[in-house]
Amino acid sequence: MAEEFVNRPLLDLVSYARRGPYQRLSPAQIEQIRRTVGRSPEVMLKVLTYAGATTSQVRRHIDYISRNGEVELELDNGQLPGETAGTELVQDWDLDVPAVGSAEAVARGDNRTPRLVHKLVFSMPQGTPPDSVLQAVRTFAREEFALKHRYVMALHTDEPHPHVHVVVKAISEQGVRLNIRKATLRGWRSAFAAHLRLAGVDANATGSSCRLVALQSSIPRRPRNAARSAC
């Protein structure tokens, strides 16, 4: 056994060294760090968790995002009349039909009412062109939900920050329920930001922890013997 090491150098620093913790960054990662350090506008995506379990709640929310017919709604297969949008959508999406699996949930003792729709809000800071925000959300929804989950959207410009409300049917046309998890939201935010950049809008989608690390790494290091500031 000892003969194997006779002809080896005293310090073999290469052969069995463990791989270091730093990996080569991809061009996409480098570009995201550049946007973060440059403080590119961060996209916002909210999931409204209240009032989406009954048909009456869905109707009221559709009336709200359409401002009772004053704001144009955009459906996945065209436009929806403003005044009766909520009622027509509930009927068209068969939301008044008991969802598959509801009886099984009751049998298991789960008294929670299954969610009929998911309510999303995509927004950008003040000064972002509203049409670009709508186009980015339109492209995102088409790529994410088309031919699977029915959806409707509305652009709101009555506040400083342009935002788009999207209502997505929770059960797909194939009978699969949409479950929104943290990883789902991260992917959606990244896709939304990418579509905005394709539309010519500077946008970024960085998690809060990653954003903090990137910003801290951009701060010049203080010389080792520099005096501490009194803050």
Secondary structure, DSSP 8 states (H G I E B T S, - for coil): -GGGGTTS-S---STT----S-----HHHHHHHHHHHTT--B-EEEEE-SS-SSHHHHHHHHHHHTTTTTS-EEETTEEE-STTHHHHHHHHTTTTS--TTHHHHHHTT------SEEEEEEE--TTS-HHHHHHHHHHHHHHHHTTTS-EEEEEE-SSSS-EEEEEEESB-TTS-B----HHHHHHHHHHHHHHHHHTT---B---HHHHHHHHHHTS----TT------
